[in-house]
Amino acid sequence: MKRFSTLLFAALLAVVANAQSKVYYTSEITPESLVKIYKALGVAPTGRVAVKISTGESGNNHYLKPTFIRNLVEEVNGTIVECCTAYGGSRQEVSKHWQTIHEHGFDSIFAVDIMDEFGQMRIPVKDRSHIKYDIVGDHLANYDWMINLAHFKGHAMGGYGGVLKNASIGVASTAGKAYIHSAGYTDDASDAWNHIENQDGFLESMAAAAQAVHNYMGGHVIYINVMNNMSVDCDCDGTPDEPKLKDMGIMASLDPVALDWACVQMVFSHKGKPGDDNAPLIERINSRHGTHTIDWAERIGLGSKNYVIINL
């Protein structure tokens, strides 16, 4: 009987290990298709819903536009949430951040909340390899659900930006961003950039912070990546390089690891040609060891790289 129980337990572990996370995909990038892919997940948020996006640096035109996301935000009766940056620019100071939000048209359509405008708080992290806590805008406590609506593209430091970055760097306060970028060395934004030599530590800290936000929300997070305007540079860059790769579509999942991995694999497996070249984005990801964030997120239990694509 004991041997049977042991074998049954081993079989159950094998089933869990081989379980595939569902990643939904549509090639259409429209307000309607964004709502459609959200509904395909079969989860209906209740209570107060935060829609975490990047409102984009002043001068950047690649961010997800208010007119594109409007139907989804209204569908969930959501509030656009952001946090201030840690590198200067047009969104580190609260007043300038509000000006950029207005310039990009978000506050004329939606309720918008800069979550660290009035304060920050520490939330627990499961993986304490580098950061011992995550520092986020204290308004995160006001929400019951989060729609992590990320613009998938390159990133100067992380290699790529998707839902894992949007959950970690995106939800972190200015001090939290400094703490993650320096792999736990400092939360002083004026000093953090002197301590960014630990690249893998930074990537692992992003994974840990993304997991911290997911757990803090009790797993009440929906993850969506929009694969358009895929410059090698992030929406946090005021003068991004022009995208060399054509738009690919929208992917969504309840598993952020599977989602980011599926998007990276789609970029890597694309057959590039003149006018539709994936080589620059692949180089940006590889040169920053960008996929390590995904590997580490899987290692610490945030999700799985084992996925199945469901075409809509």
Steps between C-alpha positions, in 0.01 A plus 500: 500500500785735590673424169173568314465837675859590410443408137173696492670806646782471243241472224320810623828692508568392142158624391561838664849524348367424153194726526497762230404857574247643256617798295234657280600670175341724242675662205253788508601810693177692547298622798252223429761224483650621828166451673451167322829355621432624852163324501656181364688459829167435669573708809281791611669740744288637781539799728756767424703422187842652426608505135879524508647651186792722410375847416822556303779752528445843350619485137426127470216399269514122534301458823153342499262779403193593707271447201635147457456391862178691571255216437687263730538752781128579481416127486662445841412844637870544559734772617825564314787462746862606471800576721773759468833417335850499647707650216388860465314571179138608485354258754722495810349810659128467570406833343689419179353151497148643513594737218617206287185303579296798386718553192438138396126529554442249779339726759246633252351150462579304816538529872878494553691423819873558547527240773809646669387863477446522876703211635641152465497173688700181525346168401652156563711315245526122488841498332743699715813425296553873441208714615359441847164666423334685215430875526181597320259791483283480810181544296546141385316412820187667359445240228351151494609399149762604248499489121871496413475653153852514362648624176744230391820650356873531568663661801840663541582319825266201524528397135126490459195634679183298551267413785781395736661842472162675516426322828842560653655826385159633398333461840809597700530852637801715413687349794379153404626540146842603633500200735419254219743650248785486752406140596431603858805723549312827554158659477650844437420598142788749492747222582348187345649559155847470653419143600353329194791271417314189622292441186369156590429624851287777351311255279447262791380790716242586233369144511484509880315833500253379236426199719460728802232705324324186373491354851398828662200512267413145600556387142223734383699612197424470129801528268488642147787583260434717196763433233499820297751781444772259612795733516819380667436786744243522778210743535714656775733632227408847375682443170452131418637331192241438231360145499660274239257215565139499384215470749419143602182507708380464858566218748335444838530252784454450872865385507746790453798269444327309222379824344835679484669179382244449223554857379879465505479174308272657241756774442791255489330259260378771262646484150635849459531686175564859388236722654409231753825426681508323837882504522533833691253394769661156532841665538365735767349211698804274471755772574327572832441131583134600501348153503665439838215694661256241365723208602534635852129574532431138412766378743345689793153371419323796342395299194607255233668522160296197397206646309251441224386769257124537452424695184192721499 
